[in-house]
Amino acid sequence: MTRGLPILPGGYNNNVQIVQTPEYLAILVETMHDVRIIPIVPKNASARPHLASGIRQWLGDSRAHWEGQTLVIDTTNFSARTNFRGSGAALHLTERLTLKDRNTLDYSFTVDDPSTFTKPWTASLPMARAEGPIFEYACNEGNYSMMNTLSGARGEEASH
């Protein structure tokens, strides 16, 4: 299970943790605890090319490189089942992460899928630094907490 790409906020569990080493970037998305491990390579490096076009993955095949102060993530090879706003296997996603100040990361992405859209389009959103841990994302079937809390409160009210 995955929320897919690009990284977009949902109703809850919107935290993202980014860890970088000289050779890799790891992006943990709190919801569904997706983790992407992305090689960081010099721009247009032939040492780490994308996977062969016949190899398709839910989150695509990503490579990252630096352009000045911006980390650029280039992702291809999406599965046809990875549907973002109607896109298909031809989706080419370019994400850009730029630290604007100590507490703000600008996250932008460009969607390019000529089989779905007439031209590439870009969106951008700020990500605010959050202190604290990433929590486990879990379904809570059988969680009767709210029902029990409310019925207990109604019982207490009735006794007065």
C-alpha positions as CSV (number, residue, x, y, z in Angstrom):
1,M,0.0,0.0,0.0
2,T,1.2,3.5,-0.8
3,R,-0.1,7.0,-1.2
4,G,2.1,7.3,-4.2
5,L,3.9,10.3,-5.6
6,P,4.2,13.2,-5.6
7,I,4.1,13.9,-1.8
8,L,0.8,15.7,-1.1
9,P,-0.9,16.4,2.2
10,G,-3.9,14.3,3.2
11,G,-6.3,14.5,6.1
12,Y,-3.8,13.5,8.7
13,N,-0.3,12.0,9.2
14,N,1.3,14.5,6.8
15,N,4.8,14.5,8.3
16,V,7.8,13.7,6.1
17,Q,11.3,12.9,7.4
18,I,14.3,13.4,5.0
19,V,17.7,12.0,5.8
20,Q,20.7,12.5,3.5
21,T,24.1,10.9,3.2
22,P,26.7,11.8,0.6
23,E,25.4,9.0,-1.6
24,Y,21.7,8.5,-0.8
25,L,18.6,10.4,0.1
26,A,15.9,8.7,2.2
27,I,12.4,10.1,2.4
28,L,10.0,8.7,4.9
29,V,6.3,9.6,4.5
30,E,4.4,9.2,7.7
31,T,1.2,7.9,6.0
32,M,1.6,4.3,5.0
33,H,5.3,4.7,6.1
34,D,6.5,4.8,2.5
35,V,10.3,5.0,2.4
36,R,12.1,6.0,-0.8
37,I,15.9,5.3,-0.9
38,I,17.2,7.5,-3.7
39,P,20.8,7.5,-5.1
40,I,22.3,10.9,-5.3
41,V,24.4,11.1,-8.5
42,P,26.0,13.9,-10.5
43,K,23.5,15.4,-13.0
44,N,23.2,13.2,-16.1
45,A,25.6,10.7,-14.6
46,S,25.9,7.5,-16.6
47,A,27.3,5.7,-13.5
48,R,23.7,5.2,-12.1
49,P,21.2,5.3,-15.0
50,H,17.5,4.7,-14.5
51,L,16.4,1.1,-14.6
52,A,15.5,-0.5,-18.0
53,S,12.2,0.8,-19.3
54,G,10.6,-2.6,-18.9
55,I,11.0,-2.5,-15.1
56,R,8.1,-0.7,-13.5
57,Q,7.5,0.1,-9.9
58,W,4.7,1.7,-7.8
59,L,6.9,4.6,-6.8
60,G,8.9,4.6,-10.0
61,D,12.7,4.7,-10.2
62,S,14.3,7.8,-8.7
63,R,17.7,9.5,-9.1
64,A,18.7,12.7,-7.3
65,H,21.2,15.4,-8.1
66,W,22.0,18.9,-6.8
67,E,21.4,22.0,-8.9
68,G,22.9,24.8,-6.7
69,Q,20.9,24.8,-3.4
70,T,18.1,22.7,-4.8
71,L,18.0,18.9,-4.6
72,V,16.3,17.6,-7.8
73,I,14.7,14.1,-7.9
74,D,14.0,12.7,-11.3
75,T,11.6,9.7,-11.3
76,T,10.6,7.5,-14.2
77,N,9.5,3.9,-14.7
78,F,6.2,4.1,-12.9
79,S,3.8,1.2,-13.0
80,A,0.6,1.7,-15.0
81,R,-1.2,1.1,-11.7
82,T,0.4,4.1,-10.2
83,N,-2.3,6.6,-11.2
84,F,-1.7,10.2,-10.3
85,R,-4.5,12.4,-11.6
86,G,-5.1,10.1,-14.5
87,S,-1.4,9.6,-15.4
88,G,0.0,6.2,-16.4
89,A,3.2,4.4,-17.0
90,A,4.5,7.3,-19.2
91,L,4.6,9.6,-16.1
92,H,7.9,11.5,-15.6
93,L,8.0,13.3,-12.2
94,T,10.6,15.9,-11.3
95,E,10.6,17.0,-7.6
96,R,12.6,19.9,-6.3
97,L,13.5,20.4,-2.6
98,T,14.9,23.8,-1.6
99,L,15.5,25.0,2.0
100,K,14.0,28.5,2.0
101,D,14.9,29.2,5.7
102,R,15.7,27.1,8.8
103,N,12.0,26.1,9.1
104,T,10.7,26.0,5.6
105,L,11.3,23.5,2.8
106,D,9.9,24.4,-0.6
107,Y,8.6,21.2,-2.3
108,S,7.7,21.5,-5.9
109,F,7.0,18.9,-8.5
110,T,6.5,18.8,-12.3
111,V,4.2,16.2,-13.8
112,D,5.0,15.3,-17.4
113,D,2.9,12.6,-19.1
114,P,2.1,13.4,-22.7
115,S,-0.3,10.4,-22.8
116,T,-2.5,12.2,-20.2
117,F,-1.8,15.9,-20.2
118,T,-1.3,18.4,-23.1
119,K,1.8,19.8,-21.4
120,P,3.8,19.4,-18.2
121,W,2.5,21.2,-15.2
122,T,4.1,22.2,-11.9
123,A,2.8,22.7,-8.3
124,S,4.6,23.9,-5.2
125,L,3.9,23.8,-1.5
126,P,5.9,24.8,1.6
127,M,6.7,22.2,4.2
128,A,7.2,23.5,7.7
129,R,9.7,22.0,10.0
130,A,8.0,20.0,12.8
131,E,9.6,18.9,16.0
132,G,8.9,15.4,17.3
133,P,8.9,11.9,16.0
134,I,7.2,10.3,13.1
135,F,4.3,8.2,14.5
136,E,3.2,4.8,13.4
137,Y,0.4,4.9,10.8
138,A,-2.1,2.2,11.7
139,C,-5.6,1.3,11.0
140,N,-7.8,1.2,14.1
141,E,-10.6,-1.3,13.3
142,G,-12.3,-2.3,16.5
143,N,-11.1,0.9,18.2
144,Y,-14.1,1.6,20.5
145,S,-12.4,4.4,22.4
146,M,-14.7,7.2,21.1
147,M,-17.9,5.2,21.5
148,N,-16.9,4.2,25.1
149,T,-15.8,7.7,26.0
150,L,-19.1,9.2,24.8
151,S,-21.3,6.5,26.4
152,G,-19.4,6.9,29.7
153,A,-19.9,10.7,29.6
154,R,-23.7,10.2,28.8
155,G,-24.0,7.8,31.7
156,E,-22.3,10.3,34.0
157,E,-24.6,13.1,32.8
158,A,-27.7,10.9,33.4
159,S,-26.6,10.2,37.0
160,H,-26.7,13.9,37.9
